[in-house]
Amino acid sequence: MAGTHVLLPSFEHYVPTLERADNDQVVAESQTWCRQNLADLLPPDALTTLLAERASLWTALVLPTAPYEFLVAAARYTEYLSILDNALVDKDRLGSDPVYAAELKSAIDTMFGQEQLGRPANEELAIWFKPLDECLSTLHTYLTPEVWENFHREVERFFIGCVEEVQYRNSDTVYDFHTYLRMRRDSVGMGMYLALGEALAPPFAAEETDGAEFRTRLLAHALDHIALANDLFSFRAEADADDAVNAVATLMLSENLTVQAAFDRVGFEVQRNEIDFRRALHECVAALGPDHAVSVYGGLLWHMMCGNVDWSYRTTRYNGERHQWVGRYPQVVQLQKGSTLFTDKRYADLVAEGLA
């Protein structure tokens, strides 16, 4: 597919997103901690490459209203998860062993069940848990018991999805789109951040009028939007790695679609979820008022959707180590070996040049 041009769906409502003035400080403080505490998980050059992806900036963009110390703790957690996610995808590491991934999940459940988060007896697992222990202990101080419980449930859901992904990646199975999306809703891990976002909204239980139905709708659309938008931007990198756990790849393999047809289908689902999310939020505000906890939370979810898209344009994680973001958000990109090229072309140019 090297050299192929594809048209992304329009993300004009999302970018540029809300940015904090101290984002660079959040990234710098988080990455200093990473160099001190994550060195045992990666060789030095691999850690440098990972930090260049700036996962901590993603956290700042999706949680732009968080208190500074809370945000830094969440950013460290995201950098840690980036390493773990890479290992779970890599067939030479955790990605080859679903049993080991399941043991990792069980150990995390044990940590959440303790008053003081501890380390597992397994020394190999302990290497993974030393930095995680600090991240979770810090985050715990900012969360109510209810939010902490929801966060734990989403961490567990994330690992259930990761274990299934490892099993799927090592099989000869090809999921249909809906089965894939069911798995991806778990493994994308966004539910953890949706739960953290609850700490930034008024408590739901304190409201006289229950907004649970609106909250469920908003969460469902935000989660699918973020999972599928991620798959659009990450497809090139995953295809380079021969990793078919992606919505675009799933459609190409299960329905024999072309690259552009698969991008169009995923893009349609992204835009449908955007429209349905905005409709649900408008209805929520009209029914409950703008100051209701669920209305406020809906606004926070919108920031998460916007921040996720904005970061996806910027990061080397999806776009290759040669990528340098220059402040533009084009729709036409070229999939190259090792990088995604953001072009100045319009769709009309692709048609005129016989590329569409």
C-alpha positions as CSV (number, residue, x, y, z in Angstrom):
1,M,0.0,0.0,0.0
2,A,3.0,2.3,0.1
3,G,2.2,5.4,-1.9
4,T,-1.6,5.0,-1.6
5,H,-3.5,8.2,-1.0
6,V,-6.6,8.1,1.2
7,L,-9.3,10.6,2.1
8,L,-10.0,11.0,5.8
9,P,-13.4,12.0,7.0
10,S,-13.8,15.6,8.0
11,F,-12.8,16.5,11.5
12,E,-13.5,20.2,11.2
13,H,-15.6,20.3,14.3
14,Y,-12.8,18.9,16.5
15,V,-9.6,20.8,15.6
16,P,-8.0,22.8,16.9
17,T,-8.9,21.6,20.3
18,L,-8.8,23.3,23.7
19,E,-5.2,23.6,24.9
20,R,-3.8,24.5,28.3
21,A,-1.1,27.0,28.6
22,D,1.0,24.6,30.7
23,N,0.8,21.6,28.3
24,D,4.5,21.7,27.6
25,Q,5.2,21.7,31.4
26,V,2.9,18.7,31.8
27,V,4.7,16.8,29.1
28,A,8.2,17.7,30.5
29,E,7.4,16.7,34.0
30,S,5.7,13.5,33.0
31,Q,8.6,12.5,30.7
32,T,11.2,13.3,33.4
33,W,9.4,10.8,35.6
34,C,9.3,8.3,32.7
35,R,13.1,8.4,32.2
36,Q,13.5,7.7,35.9
37,N,10.9,5.1,36.4
38,L,10.3,3.3,33.1
39,A,13.9,2.6,32.1
40,D,13.6,-1.1,33.2
41,L,10.8,-1.7,30.7
42,L,12.6,-0.6,27.5
43,P,16.1,-0.2,26.0
44,P,17.2,3.5,26.0
45,D,16.7,4.1,22.3
46,A,13.2,2.5,22.5
47,L,12.3,4.7,25.4
48,T,13.4,7.8,23.5
49,T,11.3,6.8,20.6
50,L,8.3,6.2,22.8
51,L,8.6,9.6,24.6
52,A,8.8,11.3,21.2
53,E,5.2,10.1,20.6
54,R,4.1,12.4,23.5
55,A,1.4,10.3,25.0
56,S,1.4,12.7,27.9
57,L,0.3,15.4,25.5
58,W,-2.7,13.2,24.5
59,T,-3.7,13.2,28.2
60,A,-3.4,17.0,28.5
61,L,-5.6,17.4,25.3
62,V,-8.3,15.0,26.4
63,L,-8.4,16.2,30.1
64,P,-7.9,19.9,29.5
65,T,-9.8,21.0,32.7
66,A,-8.0,18.7,35.1
67,P,-6.0,20.0,38.1
68,Y,-2.3,20.2,37.3
69,E,-1.1,17.4,39.7
70,F,-4.0,15.1,38.7
71,L,-3.2,15.7,35.0
72,V,0.5,14.9,35.5
73,A,-0.3,11.7,37.3
74,A,-2.7,10.7,34.5
75,A,-0.1,11.6,31.9
76,R,2.5,9.3,33.5
77,Y,-0.1,6.6,33.5
78,T,-0.7,7.1,29.8
79,E,3.0,6.9,29.0
80,Y,3.2,3.7,31.0
81,L,0.2,2.3,29.1
82,S,1.9,3.1,25.8
83,I,4.8,0.8,26.7
84,L,2.4,-1.9,27.9
85,D,0.2,-1.6,24.8
86,N,3.3,-2.0,22.6
87,A,4.3,-5.1,24.5
88,L,0.8,-6.6,24.2
89,V,0.9,-6.1,20.5
90,D,4.4,-7.4,20.0
91,K,4.4,-11.1,19.3
92,D,8.0,-11.3,20.6
93,R,6.8,-9.9,24.0
94,L,3.5,-10.2,25.9
95,G,1.6,-10.4,22.6
96,S,2.7,-14.0,22.2
97,D,1.2,-15.2,25.4
98,P,-2.5,-14.7,26.3
99,V,-1.9,-16.6,29.6
100,Y,0.7,-14.1,30.7
101,A,-1.5,-11.2,29.8
102,A,-4.3,-12.8,31.9
103,E,-1.9,-13.1,34.8
104,L,-1.1,-9.4,34.4
105,K,-4.8,-8.6,34.7
106,S,-5.2,-10.8,37.8
107,A,-2.3,-9.1,39.5
108,I,-3.9,-5.7,38.7
109,D,-7.2,-6.8,40.3
110,T,-5.3,-7.8,43.4
111,M,-3.7,-4.3,43.5
112,F,-7.1,-2.6,43.3
113,G,-8.4,-4.8,46.1
114,Q,-5.8,-3.6,48.6
115,E,-5.8,-0.5,50.8
116,Q,-2.2,0.0,50.0
117,L,-1.4,-0.9,46.4
118,G,1.4,-3.5,46.5
119,R,3.6,-5.5,44.2
120,P,2.9,-9.0,42.9
121,A,4.9,-12.0,44.2
122,N,6.0,-12.8,40.6
123,E,9.3,-10.8,40.2
124,E,8.9,-10.6,36.4
125,L,5.5,-9.0,36.9
126,A,6.9,-6.8,39.5
127,I,9.0,-5.0,36.9
128,W,5.8,-3.9,35.3
129,F,4.1,-3.0,38.6
130,K,6.7,-0.8,40.2
131,P,5.8,2.3,38.1
132,L,2.2,1.4,37.9
133,D,2.0,1.3,41.7
134,E,3.1,4.9,41.9
135,C,0.7,6.0,39.1
136,L,-2.3,4.4,40.6
137,S,-1.5,5.5,44.2
138,T,-1.3,9.1,43.0
139,L,-4.5,8.9,40.9
140,H,-6.3,7.3,43.8
141,T,-6.0,10.4,45.9
142,Y,-8.0,12.4,43.4
143,L,-10.9,10.0,43.0
144,T,-14.0,9.4,45.1
145,P,-14.6,5.7,46.1
146,E,-17.3,5.6,43.4
147,V,-15.1,6.9,40.6
148,W,-12.2,4.7,41.8
149,E,-14.5,1.7,41.5
150,N,-15.6,2.7,38.0
151,F,-11.9,3.3,37.1
152,H,-11.0,-0.2,38.3
153,R,-13.9,-1.7,36.3
154,E,-12.6,0.0,33.2
155,V,-9.0,-1.2,33.8
156,E,-10.4,-4.7,34.1
157,R,-12.4,-4.2,30.9
158,F,-9.2,-3.0,29.2
159,F,-7.3,-6.2,30.1
160,I,-10.2,-8.4,29.1
161,G,-10.0,-6.8,25.7
162,C,-6.2,-7.0,25.5
163,V,-6.3,-10.7,26.3
164,E,-8.8,-11.3,23.5
165,E,-6.7,-9.2,21.2
166,V,-3.7,-11.3,21.9
167,Q,-5.7,-14.5,21.3
168,Y,-7.1,-13.0,18.1
169,R,-3.8,-11.8,16.8
170,N,-2.3,-15.2,17.2
171,S,-5.1,-17.0,15.5
172,D,-6.2,-17.4,11.9
173,T,-9.6,-15.8,12.6
174,V,-11.0,-12.8,10.8
175,Y,-13.7,-11.0,12.8
176,D,-16.6,-9.3,11.1
177,F,-16.8,-5.5,11.8
178,H,-19.4,-5.7,14.6
179,T,-17.5,-8.5,16.5
180,Y,-14.2,-6.5,16.0
181,L,-15.8,-3.3,17.4
182,R,-17.2,-5.2,20.5
183,M,-13.6,-6.3,21.3
184,R,-12.1,-2.9,20.4
185,R,-14.5,-1.1,22.8
186,D,-12.7,-2.9,25.6
187,S,-9.1,-3.0,24.4
188,V,-8.9,0.7,23.3
189,G,-8.7,1.5,27.0
190,M,-10.6,4.8,26.6
191,G,-13.1,3.7,29.2
192,M,-10.4,4.3,31.9
193,Y,-10.2,8.0,30.9
194,L,-13.9,8.3,30.6
195,A,-14.0,7.2,34.2
196,L,-11.2,9.6,35.2
197,G,-13.3,12.4,33.6
198,E,-16.0,11.7,36.2
199,A,-13.7,13.2,38.8
200,L,-13.9,16.5,36.9
201,A,-17.7,16.7,36.9
202,P,-20.2,17.2,39.7
203,P,-21.2,14.0,41.4
204,F,-24.0,12.3,39.6
205,A,-25.6,10.9,42.8
206,A,-26.1,14.4,44.2
207,E,-28.6,15.4,41.4
208,E,-32.3,15.2,42.0
209,T,-33.0,14.3,38.4
210,D,-31.4,11.1,37.2
211,G,-29.5,11.6,33.9
212,A,-28.3,8.0,33.6
213,E,-30.0,7.4,30.2
214,F,-28.3,10.4,28.7
215,R,-25.0,9.5,30.3
216,T,-25.2,6.0,28.8
217,R,-25.9,7.4,25.3
218,L,-23.1,10.0,25.5
219,L,-20.5,7.4,26.8
220,A,-21.4,4.9,24.0
221,H,-21.0,7.4,21.2
222,A,-17.8,9.0,22.7
223,L,-16.2,5.6,23.1
224,D,-17.0,4.4,19.6
225,H,-15.9,7.7,18.1
226,I,-12.5,7.6,19.8
227,A,-11.9,3.9,19.1
228,L,-12.7,4.2,15.4
229,A,-10.9,7.6,14.9
230,N,-7.8,6.0,16.5
231,D,-8.0,3.1,14.0
232,L,-8.1,5.5,11.0
233,F,-4.9,7.2,12.1
234,S,-3.1,4.1,13.3
235,F,-4.0,1.9,10.3
236,R,-0.8,2.7,8.4
237,A,1.5,2.0,11.3
238,E,-0.3,-1.3,12.1
239,A,-0.3,-2.4,8.5
240,D,3.5,-1.8,8.4
241,A,3.7,-4.1,11.5
242,D,1.5,-6.7,9.8
243,D,-1.1,-6.2,12.6
244,A,-4.7,-6.6,11.4
245,V,-6.3,-5.6,14.7
246,N,-7.8,-2.5,13.2
247,A,-11.2,-1.5,11.9
248,V,-9.9,-0.6,8.4
249,A,-8.0,-3.9,8.1
250,T,-11.0,-5.8,9.5
251,L,-13.2,-4.5,6.7
252,M,-10.6,-5.1,4.0
253,L,-10.2,-8.7,5.1
254,S,-13.8,-9.6,6.0
255,E,-15.6,-7.7,3.3
256,N,-12.8,-7.5,0.6
257,L,-13.0,-3.7,0.5
258,T,-10.4,-1.4,-0.9
259,V,-8.3,0.8,1.4
260,Q,-10.4,3.9,0.5
261,A,-13.7,2.0,0.8
262,A,-12.7,0.7,4.2
263,F,-11.6,4.2,5.3
264,D,-15.0,5.6,4.1
265,R,-16.9,3.0,6.0
266,V,-15.0,3.6,9.3
267,G,-15.2,7.4,8.6
268,F,-19.0,7.1,8.2
269,E,-19.2,5.4,11.6
270,V,-17.0,8.1,13.2
271,Q,-19.2,10.9,11.8
272,R,-22.4,9.1,12.7
273,N,-21.2,8.8,16.3
274,E,-20.3,12.5,16.3
275,I,-23.8,13.5,15.1
276,D,-25.5,11.2,17.6
277,F,-23.3,12.4,20.4
278,R,-24.1,16.1,19.7
279,R,-27.8,15.2,19.4
280,A,-27.7,13.4,22.8
281,L,-25.9,16.3,24.4
282,H,-28.3,18.9,23.1
283,E,-31.2,16.8,24.4
284,C,-29.5,16.3,27.7
285,V,-29.0,20.0,28.2
286,A,-32.5,20.8,27.2
287,A,-34.0,18.2,29.5
288,L,-31.7,18.6,32.6
289,G,-30.2,22.0,32.2
290,P,-26.6,23.0,31.4
291,D,-25.4,22.8,35.0
292,H,-26.6,19.2,35.6
293,A,-23.8,16.8,36.3
294,V,-24.4,14.8,33.2
295,S,-24.6,17.9,31.0
296,V,-21.2,19.0,32.4
297,Y,-19.8,15.5,31.9
298,G,-21.0,15.5,28.3
299,G,-19.0,18.7,27.7
300,L,-15.9,16.9,29.2
301,L,-16.5,14.0,26.8
302,W,-16.6,16.3,23.9
303,H,-13.2,17.7,24.9
304,M,-11.9,14.1,25.0
305,M,-13.2,13.4,21.5
306,C,-11.6,16.6,20.2
307,G,-8.3,16.1,22.0
308,N,-8.0,12.6,20.7
309,V,-8.4,13.7,17.1
310,D,-6.0,16.6,17.5
311,W,-3.2,14.5,19.0
312,S,-3.7,11.9,16.3
313,Y,-2.6,14.4,13.7
314,R,0.5,15.3,15.8
315,T,2.0,12.1,17.1
316,T,4.8,10.1,15.7
317,R,3.1,7.0,17.2
318,Y,0.7,6.9,14.2
319,N,2.5,8.9,11.7
320,G,6.1,7.7,11.8
321,E,9.3,8.8,13.4
322,R,9.9,11.3,10.5
323,H,6.6,13.0,11.1
324,Q,6.7,16.7,12.1
325,W,3.4,18.4,12.7
326,V,3.2,21.9,11.2
327,G,-0.2,22.9,12.6
328,R,-2.4,21.7,9.7
329,Y,-5.2,19.2,9.7
330,P,-5.6,18.0,6.1
331,Q,-8.0,15.3,4.9
332,V,-5.8,13.7,2.2
333,V,-2.9,11.7,3.4
334,Q,-0.4,9.4,1.7
335,L,0.4,6.0,3.3
336,Q,4.1,5.5,3.0
337,K,6.4,2.8,4.3
338,G,7.3,4.0,7.8
339,S,5.4,7.2,7.7
340,T,2.1,9.0,6.9
341,L,2.5,12.0,4.7
342,F,0.0,14.8,5.3
343,T,-0.5,16.4,1.9
344,D,-2.0,19.7,0.5
345,K,-4.1,17.7,-1.9
346,R,-7.9,18.0,-2.1
347,Y,-10.2,15.1,-3.1
348,A,-10.6,16.8,-6.5
349,D,-6.9,16.6,-7.0
350,L,-7.0,12.9,-6.4
351,V,-9.7,12.5,-9.0
352,A,-7.9,14.6,-11.5
353,E,-4.7,12.7,-11.0
354,G,-6.4,9.3,-11.2
355,L,-5.6,8.6,-7.6
356,A,-9.2,8.2,-6.3
